[in-house]
Amino acid sequence: MPDLGKYAETVLSAYAVSIALLIVLVTVSLWRAKRVKKQLEDVEMKAKRNG
Amino acid sequence: MNLNALWEYANPKKFISTTDRVLPWVSVLSVTALAAGLIWGFFFTPEDYRQGSTVKIIYIHVPSALMAINAWLMMLVTSLIWIVRRHHVSALAARAAAPVGMVMTVIALLTGAIWGQPMWGTWWAWDPRLTSFLILFLFYLGYIALWEAIENDDTAADLTSILCLVGSVFALLSRYAVNFWNQGLHQGASMSLDKEEHVADVFYYPLLVSIAGFVLLFIALVLLRTRTEIRARRMRALLARERMG
């Protein structure tokens, strides 16, 4: 860990907030991609069954 | 290269099959570049003689601010393609990019405020660049809300494209505000083609790697989210057809 001196809190909070936001963005994008793909497969299967 | 071949990717099936192959590579590259840029910048660069260790915030603040503006410009291009050629994938790509651009704008605003407090003695000032960034954030919110508010996909794409055209003024203002108005707290551009103008090499190279990471992450997320939007649109069409019997 580098010595951040008197600005340690400033630098660490900037990194923490940014990385947290990026993780939330990636997680939500992956979760929605998975959910929509599954829903579409269900709807397509249902549509096929109904002709 | 035959530019007409690019329009093949406007076909949703072709887009999904191509991104099936491309997305894993872009994702791995983005994580690698992002980790390399941030680790290099955070752990292996010196303090600035004036700003101390706060200079390390540059590796997040500058790339996120660049992507906040460039995401909107990408949305502008895809919106224009929608208006002119009516390719659904381009409208959906603009829709997919908006939340990513909005998060980049929030990161730029927050890290700017956190960095500004010890350097300027204030979290916020109605400085031209800061203010135009805040307005850009509001445009992102409005754009996303407009897509959600309109049920018909084509109408939503038309109206959001117009909003995107209007918002582009603020995206460009955010980029060039410090040049237009020679006032305010925000310093000039950190990145420049002129070597004399940009930050010292010791900060510049890790910054370039970090920017590459943010660009690749943006591309990966937009590809992923565009695929999701294509699937969601197809699902809405199938459900509508089913309801009509």
Interface residues (C-beta under 8 A of the other chain):
Chain A: M1 P2 D3 L4 G5 K6 Y7 A8 T10 V11 S13 A14 Y15 V17 S18 L21 L22 V24 L25 V26 S29 L30 R32 A33 V36 K37 Q39 L40 V43 E44 K46 A47 N50
Chain B: L38 F42 F43 E47 G52 S53 T54 K56 I57 I60 H61 S64 P99 V100 V103 V106 I107 L110 T111 I114 W115 Q117 P118 L217 L221 L224 R225 R227 T228 R231 A232 R234 M235 L238 L239 R241 E242
